[in-house]
Amino acid sequence: MDEQISVKPGSVYHIGCESDVMTAVMGTFAFARTLNFSSTTTSEIATVVSELATNIVKYAGEGRIELAEMIHGSACGIRVIASDRGPGIAQIEQALEEHFTTGGSLGMGLPGVKRMADEFQIESSVGRSSTEKSGTIVTVIKWGTSHAV
């Protein structure tokens, strides 16, 4: 019988400028440490949030980062959901390739996020008119070994 995965909501960060990125990164670092994640895993999760939040500021203008604790048996993880209502990503497969960029950067952000994640999902819609919604949602889960008692 498969064990259920339980989700305990954590913090939600509004992202609209560079200082919001730092607030979310520091909050993520603290959240991961309270769950007894290793220094390496904590740094990876904080880097994921930094990359996703920076992309929100750069490409969408504003959005949000949501953190949640995931528990599956003795395993504990952190789920990060980055969402925005920006223009969307027209070429998701290309955006996940290293060195692809539409913003003059190194093009390592999304590929790096995917590489650091244990689970990765991206959904994006490109609005073609003022009545169509656009935006991007990236969901990342990083598992540790045991949850805090």
Secondary structure, DSSP 8 states (H G I E B T S, - for coil): ----EEEEEEEEEEESSHHHHHHHHHHHHHHHHHTT--HHHHHHHHHHHHHHHHHIIIIIS-EEEEEEEEEETTEEEEEEEEEE-SS--S-HHHHTSTT--SSSS-S-HHHHHHHH-SEEEEEEE---STTS--EEEEEEEEE-S----
